Amino acid sequence: MSLAPGESQLRLTGAHQVVRGVGLLLLTGCAFMFIVGLTVWADQLHGPAYLRYWSWCFLLALIAMFAAGVDMWLIRRAARQARRQAFREQFGSRN
């Protein structure tokens, strides 16, 4: 089984793209909140507003980490399936 140049043996599904897109949006939102919170709103964030703002930023970061974990799980599952398929192709037809 030879692969053409640039062809990947690992088959990524639409779920991978969705998880990566969600993760990208969450990381972008978290980075935006971080930058704005430290620069633009640094003087306005005090007391409960400070805690609320940074709690939301932390929550976005946690959800992004969860999305990264789901992405890792999907990649491992696809790699396991590809490994099993390659094994079947290599050794499955021998009698």
Secondary structure, 3 states (H helix, E strand, C coil): CCCCCCCCCCCCCHHHHHHHHHHHHHHHHHHHHHHHHHCCCCCCCCCHHHHHHHHHHHHHHHHHHHHHHHHHHHHHHHHHHHHHHHHHHHHCCCC
